């Protein structure tokens, strides 16, 4: 029996096979010369190659018996995530070329995933819907507010905008797969499992991204109070990405939650319109707030 979903019926998930920064050297502090913002984004990027392969594996484990539209969405989701992994792997190599050692961050991702993979597959799917919610709300904020990438290296900023666009586009796929996989569960059980997993994921996300960024700052010789103060200011105050996504994060726990309760496809349209315009060489294209 089909499961209830509010994914827009006219949604098209379109893999955009793009490449970023090939043949270029990414500046060490590519984010407008800011070591704290650079460390935060580099810490996130270090998780993507392994993390997105995990998302694909988790979702595809439950594709059997899926409705034709969901099966097609899973295929498109898989293609998008594979390309995301490829591009962030390339970016991570450029970060390494600029002098950063990401090996400890990548090892921590492997440890976290190993713990989850040791549980039943539905736990991996629950972890995926929690992490996909994180990526979707981060993507929304990144595209909605130009301040987050103001002054960034053009190729790197474009990588993040492109990634954010596709995260919004496929934000309902893992959740619809979850509804399909747990279609025989009582609503109370479904909520309890996803809520517990989200709280666990949130704790690890905050701890690991903070510690990862601090490790990268240490490699820049920035330690102690200066490192903590600069990083926490960037994360929670200005531009304050984590502060700004709090209400969207909390929506995950509300009755009737679905990622497409907020239809933010206007952000995709704004990105595509902006990306279609030629950029001035050597300058970052600013993504204007949509009307």
C-alpha positions in Angstrom: 0.0 0.0 0.0 1.4 3.5 -0.9 2.5 5.5 2.1 1.4 9.1 2.7 3.9 11.7 1.5 3.7 15.4 0.7 6.7 15.4 -1.7 5.5 17.7 -4.5 4.1 15.6 -7.4 5.8 17.9 -9.9 9.2 17.7 -8.3 12.0 16.7 -10.6 15.3 15.5 -9.1 17.9 16.5 -11.7 21.5 15.4 -11.2 23.8 18.2 -12.3 27.1 16.6 -13.2 29.5 19.5 -12.6 33.1 19.7 -11.7 34.7 22.4 -9.5 38.2 23.7 -9.1 39.9 21.3 -11.4 43.4 22.4 -12.2 43.2 25.2 -9.5 44.9 25.6 -6.2 42.3 26.4 -3.5 43.6 29.1 -1.1 44.4 27.7 2.4 41.9 30.2 4.0 39.5 30.1 1.0 36.7 31.6 3.0 37.5 35.3 2.6 40.8 34.8 4.5 38.9 33.7 7.6 40.5 30.6 9.3 37.4 29.9 11.4 34.9 29.8 8.6 37.3 27.8 6.5 37.8 25.3 9.3 34.1 24.8 9.8 33.3 24.2 6.1 36.4 22.0 5.7 35.3 20.0 8.7 31.9 19.5 7.0 33.4 18.6 3.7 35.6 15.9 5.3 32.5 14.0 6.2 30.8 13.9 2.8 32.6 11.3 0.7 32.0 8.5 3.3 28.8 10.0 4.6 27.0 10.3 1.3 28.0 6.7 0.3 26.4 5.7 3.6 23.2 7.6 2.7 23.0 5.8 -0.6 23.6 2.4 0.9 21.0 3.0 3.6 18.3 4.2 1.2 18.9 1.6 -1.5 18.5 -1.2 1.2 14.8 -0.4 1.3 14.0 0.2 -2.4 12.3 -3.2 -2.9 8.6 -2.8 -3.2 8.8 1.0 -3.4 6.2 2.8 -5.5 7.5 3.6 -9.0 7.9 7.3 -8.3 9.9 6.6 -5.1 12.0 4.1 -6.9 12.8 6.7 -9.6 13.6 9.3 -6.9 16.0 6.8 -5.2 17.8 6.4 -8.5 18.1 10.2 -9.0 19.1 10.6 -5.3 21.8 8.0 -5.7 23.3 9.7 -8.8 23.3 13.1 -7.1 25.0 11.8 -4.0 27.7 9.9 -5.9 28.6 13.2 -7.7 28.6 15.1 -4.4 31.0 12.5 -3.0 33.3 12.9 -6.0 33.4 16.6 -5.9 34.0 16.8 -2.1 36.7 14.2 -2.4 38.3 16.5 -5.0 37.9 19.5 -2.8 39.3 17.6 0.2 42.4 16.7 -1.9 42.9 20.4 -2.6 42.5 21.2 1.1 45.3 18.6 1.7 47.4 20.2 -1.0 47.1 23.5 0.8 48.6 21.9 3.9 45.7 20.4 5.9 45.7 16.9 7.3 42.1 15.6 7.2 43.0 12.0 8.2 41.8 12.3 11.8 38.5 13.8 10.7 37.9 11.0 8.2 38.9 8.4 10.7 36.2 9.7 13.1 33.6 9.5 10.4 34.5 5.9 9.8 34.2 5.1 13.5 30.8 6.8 13.8 29.5 4.9 10.7 30.8 1.6 11.9 28.7 1.9 15.1 25.6 2.6 13.1 26.2 -0.1 10.6 26.5 -2.6 13.4 22.8 -2.1 14.1 19.8 -3.3 12.0 19.5 -1.6 8.5 16.5 0.4 9.6 18.7 2.2 12.2 21.0 3.3 9.3 18.0 4.6 7.5 16.9 6.5 10.6 20.4 8.0 10.9 20.2 9.0 7.2 16.9 10.8 7.6 18.3 12.7 10.5 21.5 13.7 8.7 19.6 14.5 5.5 17.4 16.9 7.5 20.6 18.5 8.8 22.0 18.9 5.2 18.6 20.2 3.9 18.3 22.9 6.5 21.9 23.9 6.2 21.4 24.0 2.5 18.4 26.2 2.8 20.2 28.7 5.1 23.2 28.7 2.8 21.2 29.6 -0.3 18.8 32.0 1.5 21.5 34.2 3.1 24.5 35.4 0.9 26.4 36.3 4.1 27.4 32.7 4.6 29.8 32.6 1.7 30.5 36.3 1.2 34.0 36.8 -0.1 34.7 33.1 -0.6 36.9 31.6 -3.3 34.6 31.5 -6.4 35.1 27.9 -7.3 34.6 26.7 -3.7 31.6 28.9 -3.1 30.0 27.5 -6.3 30.7 24.0 -5.1 28.8 24.7 -1.9 25.9 26.4 -3.6 25.5 23.6 -6.2 25.6 21.0 -3.4 23.0 22.9 -1.4 20.7 23.1 -4.4 20.7 19.4 -4.8 20.3 18.7 -1.1 17.1 20.7 -1.1 15.9 19.0 -4.3 16.2 15.5 -2.9 15.5 16.3 0.7 12.3 14.1 0.8 13.8 10.9 -0.7 15.3 9.4 2.4 12.2 10.3 4.5 9.8 8.8 1.9 11.9 5.7 2.0 11.7 5.7 5.8 7.9 5.9 5.5 7.9 3.0 3.1 10.3 0.9 5.3 8.2 1.5 8.4 4.8 1.4 6.9 3.7 -1.3 9.2 4.9 0.4 12.4 2.6 2.3 14.7 3.1 6.1 14.5 4.3 6.2 18.1 7.1 3.7 17.4 8.2 5.5 14.2 8.4 8.8 16.1 10.2 7.4 19.1 12.9 5.8 16.9 13.5 8.8 14.7 13.5 11.2 17.7 16.0 9.1 19.6 18.3 8.8 16.6 18.1 12.5 15.8 19.1 13.4 19.3 22.1 11.0 19.1 23.0 12.3 15.6 22.8 15.9 16.8 25.1 15.3 19.7 27.6 13.7 17.5 27.3 16.3 14.7 28.0 19.2 17.1 30.8 17.4 18.9 32.5 16.1 15.8 32.2 19.2 13.6 33.5 21.4 16.5 36.4 19.1 17.3 37.2 18.7 13.6 37.3 22.4 13.1 39.4 22.9 16.2 41.9 20.3 14.8 42.2 22.2 11.6 42.7 25.5 13.4 45.4 23.8 15.5 47.1 23.0 12.2 47.0 26.8 11.6 48.6 27.5 14.9 45.3 28.8 16.4 44.6 27.1 19.7 43.1 27.7 23.1 40.7 30.5 23.8 41.3 32.2 20.5 40.3 29.0 18.6 37.2 28.4 20.7 36.1 32.0 20.7 36.5 32.5 16.9 34.9 29.2 16.0 31.9 29.5 18.4 31.3 33.1 17.2 31.3 31.9 13.6 29.0 28.9 14.3 26.5 30.6 16.6 26.7 34.4 16.3 27.9 35.8 13.0 27.0 34.6 10.5 25.6 32.0 13.0 24.6 29.2 10.8 23.8 26.8 13.7 21.7 29.4 15.5 19.7 30.2 12.4 18.8 26.6 11.7 17.5 25.7 15.2 13.8 26.1 14.5 14.1 24.1 11.3 16.0 21.4 13.2 13.3 21.3 15.9 10.5 20.9 13.3 11.8 17.3 12.9 10.1 16.4 16.2 6.7 17.8 15.4 3.7 15.6 14.6 3.2 15.4 10.8 6.7 16.4 10.0 7.9 15.9 6.4 10.9 17.7 4.8 8.6 19.2 2.2 6.4 20.8 4.8 8.4 23.8 3.6 8.5 24.0 -0.2 11.7 26.0 -0.8 12.2 25.2 -4.5 12.3 29.0 -5.0 15.9 28.7 -3.7 16.7 26.2 -6.4 15.3 28.5 -9.1 17.2 31.5 -7.7 20.5 29.5 -7.8 19.9 28.2 -11.3 19.1 31.7 -12.6 22.2 33.1 -10.9 24.4 30.2 -12.1 23.3 30.8 -15.7 24.8 34.3 -15.6 28.5 34.6 -16.5 30.7 35.4 -13.5 33.3 38.2 -13.5 36.7 36.5 -13.6 38.3 36.3 -10.2 35.1 37.3 -8.3 32.5 35.4 -6.4 29.0 35.5 -7.8 26.7 36.7 -5.0 23.5 34.6 -4.6 20.8 37.2 -4.0 18.0 36.5 -1.6 14.9 35.4 -3.6 12.0 37.8 -3.6 
